[in-house]
Amino acid sequence: MKMFETILNNAKMATLWDVVDILLVAFLFYRLMRFLRNTNAQKLFQGLIAMVVITILSDLAQLHVIYYIMETVMQVGILALVIIFQPELRKMLEQFGSSKLSNLFSFGRNQEARTTDTAILQTIEAVNSLAWTKTGALIIFQREDSLQNIINTGTTINADVNAELLKNLFYNKAPLHDGAVVIADGRIAAAGCILPLSGKQNISKDLGTRHRAGLGQSENYDSLSVIVSEETGGISLAEGGILKQHLAPETLERLLTAKLMPEEDDQKPNLLERVKGWISK
């Protein structure tokens, strides 16, 4: 009861800046969890959380020896984690800093929705044809995380998404067919892009470099990777380090629409509409 009374008294003294402080910490923790999801660091982070819980419980239970050991391990362990996971931490900060601020607002939502819908339909048409002819393809859809560093590894295209253009880019004698095509903001940003390979050890031996690159891309960013197998013509979709294989074109279309054009976003009024509502009141 004393603990609840303390929490209640602190809540009464909270100011607006305290609320902002809590929300910022929650947002940063959310971004951290998204970055660690389905990565090699996820289990290690879960172990770190368990150690923190054990440390707190040993302190509350007055288990002094266990508390001293856990506190010492925590002090040394956090420094060791920073050193060991320095590349991952740097990548997380780069992604956080390069995320598009325009996603905080909703200006031009309808136009963006139409552009995205067209990009999906054209991609499905191209993927269906590429799968039929067993032409390998790797198409990346950018979402919240900026893929500018990936785009910079390829050749700038900056064109509307067109099925014929996609098929020509992945034609096996075309100079850019080996790399990935990146679609950002409903347009083909670049082709021949180089992607990070997946670091997972339990990937099937039947999957080639194209699948490993698409899977690795989804492990490092929140983007979607559409993959067409050159050997079987099978269609796959990678998201969050998870690969969905043997998809029908209709299934791929439904998945892309659900991921790139969520219905709940369309139901929310954009910022301009909210301002108009406030003014009308």
C-alpha positions as CSV (number, residue, x, y, z in Angstrom):
1,M,0.0,0.0,0.0
2,K,2.8,2.4,0.8
3,M,4.3,1.8,-2.7
4,F,0.9,2.6,-4.3
5,E,0.6,5.7,-2.1
6,T,4.0,6.9,-3.2
7,I,3.2,6.3,-6.9
8,L,-0.1,8.2,-6.4
9,N,1.6,11.2,-4.7
10,N,4.3,11.4,-7.4
11,A,1.6,11.3,-10.1
12,K,-0.2,14.2,-8.5
13,M,3.0,16.3,-8.7
14,A,3.7,15.4,-12.3
15,T,3.9,18.3,-14.7
16,L,3.5,18.5,-18.5
17,W,7.3,18.1,-19.0
18,D,7.2,15.0,-16.9
19,V,4.6,13.5,-19.3
20,V,6.7,14.5,-22.3
21,D,9.8,13.0,-20.7
22,I,8.0,9.7,-20.1
23,L,6.6,9.6,-23.7
24,L,10.1,10.3,-25.1
25,V,11.6,7.4,-23.1
26,A,8.8,5.1,-24.2
27,F,9.3,6.1,-27.8
28,L,13.1,5.5,-27.6
29,F,12.4,2.1,-26.0
30,Y,9.9,1.3,-28.7
31,R,12.5,2.1,-31.4
32,L,15.1,0.0,-29.6
33,M,12.7,-3.0,-29.4
34,R,11.9,-2.7,-33.1
35,F,15.6,-2.6,-34.0
36,L,16.3,-5.7,-31.8
37,R,13.3,-7.7,-33.0
38,N,14.4,-10.8,-34.9
39,T,18.1,-10.0,-34.7
40,N,21.0,-11.8,-33.1
41,A,20.9,-9.3,-30.2
42,Q,17.3,-10.0,-29.3
43,K,18.1,-13.0,-27.0
44,L,20.9,-11.1,-25.4
45,F,18.7,-8.2,-24.7
46,Q,16.1,-10.5,-23.1
47,G,18.9,-11.9,-20.9
48,L,19.8,-8.4,-19.9
49,I,16.2,-7.6,-18.9
50,A,16.2,-10.8,-16.8
51,M,19.4,-9.8,-15.0
52,V,17.8,-6.4,-14.2
53,V,14.7,-8.1,-12.8
54,I,16.8,-10.4,-10.7
55,T,18.8,-7.5,-9.4
56,I,15.7,-5.6,-8.3
57,L,14.1,-8.7,-6.7
58,S,17.3,-9.6,-4.8
59,D,17.4,-6.0,-3.5
60,L,13.7,-6.1,-2.4
61,A,14.2,-9.5,-0.8
62,Q,17.4,-8.3,0.9
63,L,19.5,-11.0,-0.6
64,H,22.7,-9.0,-0.2
65,V,25.2,-11.5,-1.7
66,I,23.1,-12.1,-4.8
67,Y,22.4,-8.3,-5.1
68,Y,26.1,-7.5,-4.8
69,I,27.1,-10.1,-7.5
70,M,24.3,-8.9,-9.9
71,E,25.1,-5.2,-9.4
72,T,28.8,-5.9,-10.1
73,V,28.0,-8.0,-13.2
74,M,25.6,-5.2,-14.4
75,Q,28.2,-2.5,-14.1
76,V,30.8,-4.5,-16.1
77,G,28.3,-6.1,-18.4
78,I,26.8,-2.9,-19.8
79,L,30.2,-1.6,-20.8
80,A,31.0,-4.9,-22.4
81,L,27.8,-4.9,-24.4
82,V,28.5,-1.4,-25.7
83,I,31.9,-2.5,-26.9
84,I,30.6,-5.8,-28.4
85,F,27.6,-4.3,-30.2
86,Q,29.2,-1.1,-31.3
87,P,28.3,-1.7,-35.0
88,E,24.7,-2.5,-34.2
89,L,24.3,0.6,-31.9
90,R,25.8,2.8,-34.7
91,K,23.4,1.3,-37.2
92,M,20.5,1.9,-34.9
93,L,21.4,5.6,-34.4
94,E,21.9,6.0,-38.1
95,Q,18.4,4.6,-38.8
96,F,16.9,6.7,-36.1
97,G,18.4,9.8,-37.4
98,S,17.5,9.1,-41.0
99,S,13.8,8.2,-40.5
100,K,11.5,10.4,-42.5
101,L,10.0,13.2,-40.4
102,S,7.3,13.6,-43.0
103,N,5.7,10.4,-41.5
104,L,4.7,12.4,-38.5
105,F,2.2,14.3,-40.7
106,S,-0.4,13.2,-43.2
107,F,-0.4,15.9,-45.9
108,G,-1.1,14.5,-49.3
109,R,-2.2,11.1,-47.9
110,N,-4.7,10.4,-50.7
111,Q,-2.1,11.1,-53.4
112,E,0.4,8.9,-51.6
113,A,-2.2,6.1,-51.3
114,R,-2.9,6.2,-55.0
115,T,0.8,6.2,-55.9
116,T,1.4,3.3,-53.5
117,D,-1.5,1.4,-54.9
118,T,-0.3,1.8,-58.5
119,A,3.2,0.8,-57.4
120,I,1.8,-2.4,-55.9
121,L,-0.3,-3.3,-58.9
122,Q,2.6,-2.7,-61.3
123,T,4.9,-4.7,-59.1
124,I,2.5,-7.7,-58.9
125,E,2.1,-7.6,-62.7
126,A,5.9,-7.7,-63.2
127,V,6.5,-10.3,-60.5
128,N,3.8,-12.6,-62.0
129,S,5.6,-12.4,-65.4
130,L,9.0,-12.8,-63.9
131,A,7.9,-15.9,-61.9
132,W,6.4,-17.4,-65.1
133,T,9.7,-17.1,-67.0
134,K,11.8,-18.0,-63.9
135,T,13.7,-14.7,-64.0
136,G,15.3,-13.8,-60.7
137,A,14.2,-10.5,-59.1
138,L,14.7,-8.7,-55.8
139,I,12.4,-5.6,-55.1
140,I,12.6,-3.6,-51.9
141,F,9.8,-1.4,-50.7
142,Q,10.9,1.4,-48.4
143,R,8.7,2.1,-45.4
144,E,9.6,4.3,-42.4
145,D,13.3,3.7,-42.3
146,S,15.2,5.6,-44.9
147,L,17.1,3.5,-47.5
148,Q,19.2,6.2,-48.9
149,N,22.4,4.4,-48.0
150,I,21.2,1.4,-49.9
151,I,20.0,3.5,-52.8
152,N,23.5,5.1,-53.0
153,T,25.0,1.7,-53.8
154,G,23.0,1.3,-57.0
155,T,22.2,3.3,-60.1
156,T,19.6,6.1,-59.8
157,I,16.5,5.5,-61.8
158,N,13.9,7.9,-60.3
159,A,11.0,6.7,-62.4
160,D,7.3,5.7,-61.9
161,V,6.8,2.1,-61.1
162,N,6.0,0.3,-64.3
163,A,5.8,-3.4,-64.9
164,E,7.6,-3.3,-68.2
165,L,10.5,-1.3,-66.7
166,L,10.8,-3.7,-63.8
167,K,10.9,-6.7,-66.2
168,N,13.6,-5.0,-68.3
169,L,15.7,-4.2,-65.2
170,F,15.7,-7.9,-64.2
171,Y,16.3,-9.2,-67.7
172,N,19.2,-11.6,-67.3
173,K,21.3,-9.8,-69.8
174,A,20.7,-6.4,-68.4
175,P,23.6,-4.8,-66.5
176,L,21.6,-4.1,-63.4
177,H,19.8,-7.5,-63.1
178,D,22.0,-8.9,-60.3
179,G,21.2,-6.1,-57.8
180,A,18.0,-5.1,-56.0
181,V,15.5,-2.5,-57.1
182,V,14.4,-0.1,-54.4
183,I,11.0,1.5,-54.5
184,A,10.6,4.5,-52.3
185,D,7.6,6.9,-52.1
186,G,5.9,5.0,-54.8
187,R,8.7,5.4,-57.3
188,I,11.7,3.3,-58.5
189,A,14.5,5.1,-56.7
190,A,17.4,2.9,-57.9
191,A,18.4,-0.4,-59.4
192,G,21.4,-2.7,-59.0
193,C,21.6,-1.9,-55.3
194,I,23.7,-4.0,-52.9
195,L,22.0,-5.4,-49.8
196,P,23.4,-6.8,-46.5
197,L,23.2,-10.6,-46.4
198,S,21.4,-12.3,-43.6
199,G,23.5,-13.5,-40.7
200,K,21.2,-16.3,-39.7
201,Q,22.8,-19.7,-39.5
202,N,19.6,-21.7,-39.8
203,I,18.7,-20.6,-43.4
204,S,17.8,-23.5,-45.8
205,K,20.6,-24.5,-48.0
206,D,18.2,-24.3,-50.9
207,L,18.1,-20.5,-50.6
208,G,20.6,-18.6,-52.7
209,T,22.2,-15.2,-52.4
210,R,19.1,-13.3,-53.6
211,H,17.0,-14.7,-50.8
212,R,19.7,-14.2,-48.2
213,A,20.1,-10.5,-49.3
214,G,16.3,-9.9,-49.2
215,L,16.2,-11.5,-45.7
216,G,19.2,-9.6,-44.5
217,Q,17.6,-6.4,-45.7
218,S,14.5,-7.1,-43.7
219,E,16.6,-7.8,-40.6
220,N,18.3,-4.4,-40.7
221,Y,15.4,-2.2,-41.9
222,D,11.6,-2.2,-41.7
223,S,11.4,-2.5,-45.5
224,L,9.7,-5.3,-47.4
225,S,11.7,-7.6,-49.7
226,V,9.9,-9.2,-52.7
227,I,12.0,-12.1,-54.1
228,V,11.5,-14.2,-57.3
229,S,13.6,-17.3,-57.4
230,E,15.6,-17.9,-60.6
231,E,15.6,-21.6,-60.1
232,T,12.0,-22.3,-59.3
233,G,10.1,-19.1,-60.1
234,G,8.8,-19.1,-56.6
235,I,7.6,-15.8,-55.0
236,S,8.7,-14.9,-51.5
237,L,8.3,-11.9,-49.2
238,A,10.7,-11.1,-46.3
239,E,9.7,-8.8,-43.4
240,G,11.3,-8.4,-40.0
241,G,13.7,-11.3,-40.6
242,I,10.9,-13.7,-41.5
243,L,10.6,-15.2,-45.0
244,K,7.3,-16.2,-46.5
245,Q,7.7,-18.5,-49.5
246,H,5.6,-20.0,-52.3
247,L,3.2,-17.1,-52.5
248,A,0.6,-16.7,-55.2
249,P,0.6,-13.3,-56.9
250,E,-2.8,-12.6,-55.3
251,T,-1.5,-13.4,-51.8
252,L,1.5,-11.1,-52.4
253,E,-0.8,-8.3,-53.4
254,R,-2.8,-8.7,-50.3
255,L,0.3,-8.7,-48.1
256,L,1.8,-5.7,-49.7
257,T,-1.4,-3.8,-49.5
258,A,-1.8,-4.6,-45.8
259,K,1.7,-3.6,-45.0
260,L,2.1,-0.5,-47.2
261,M,-1.5,0.8,-47.0
262,P,-2.9,-0.2,-43.6
263,E,-6.6,0.5,-43.2
264,E,-6.3,2.1,-39.9
265,D,-4.2,4.9,-41.4
266,D,-6.9,5.7,-43.9
267,Q,-9.5,6.0,-41.1
268,K,-7.5,8.6,-39.1
269,P,-8.0,12.2,-40.0
270,N,-4.7,13.8,-41.2
271,L,-3.2,16.9,-39.5
272,L,-4.9,19.4,-42.0
273,E,-8.3,17.9,-41.4
274,R,-7.8,18.1,-37.6
275,V,-6.8,21.8,-37.8
276,K,-9.9,22.5,-39.9
277,G,-12.0,20.8,-37.3
278,W,-10.5,22.9,-34.5
279,I,-11.1,26.1,-36.5
280,S,-14.7,25.2,-37.3
281,K,-15.4,24.6,-33.6
